[in-house]
Amino acid sequence: MTSGPTGSSRTASKAAATGEVSRTALVRRARTINKVLAQTYPDAHTELDFTTPLELLVATILSAQTTDKRVNLVTPVLFAKYPDAAAYASADRAELEALLQPTGFFRAKTDSVMKLGAALVERYHGEVPGKLKDLVTLPGVGRKTANVVLGNAFGVPGITVDTHFARLVKRFGWTEQKDPDKIEAEVGSLFPRKDWTQLSHNVIWHGRRRCHARNPACGACPVARWCPSYGEGPTDPVKAAKLVREPRG
């Protein structure tokens, strides 16, 4: 059973929330939270299915404004029909739109994917580049998408600031920034660079399973004692346990 903060940790949490925590204490607390999350979710990884950098890049673009689960229902047929960048560049728009329709905003996504294919063919011989500065120049690719690809397809450490990550790091008191780039920089400064990709997975998994936007499962949270936002959701262990979502099979 998960217990809430003790008296001393409540004091520390209050100090963190009011900006009275030292840099050393903030780093220590942040790394402790990440360590506990890693123990709680030992299999944390990107939940988008892929086998190549191109597949992950396309899947990540498609995941905007929808769930990874929905994207994974679409991509097996998509990846079989369009195996390389040239195939996307020369795709029949109507056929591609029909495939992407279940992911939402399918016209804009079709446009992005077709332009992405063309850019990869024209600039990179059809291959996905392995550098951030190159990836962010591609159609439909921002820092978040680039970091997903770099971290999971190329092994280059990166922080993925999606909605879950941005919400949780603010709740944890790691940053007050709202701009994704500033969140990435500020949170990244608290951890060794080598930990950035796995940190992203740990935090995102926690956001999807326990620390929900509405009604977080505070009473069933493994990092409750270090969280300055403890109490935003039900603290009763029984009530909180009902809010926990199990990982997908």
Buried (B, 14 or more C-beta within 10 A) or exposed (E): EBEBBEEEBBEBBEBBBEEEBEEEEBBBBBBEBBEBBBEBBEEBEBBBBBEBBBBBBBBBBBBBEBBBEBBBEBBEEBBEEBEBBBBBBEBEEEEBBEBBBEBBBBEBBBBBBBBBBBBBBEEBEBBBBBEBEBBBEBBBBBBBBBBBBBBBBBEBBBBBBBEBBBBBBBBBBBBEBEEBEEBBBBBBEBBEEEBBBBBBBBBBBBBBBBBBEEEBBBBBBBBBBBBBBBBBBBBEBEBBBEBEEEEEE
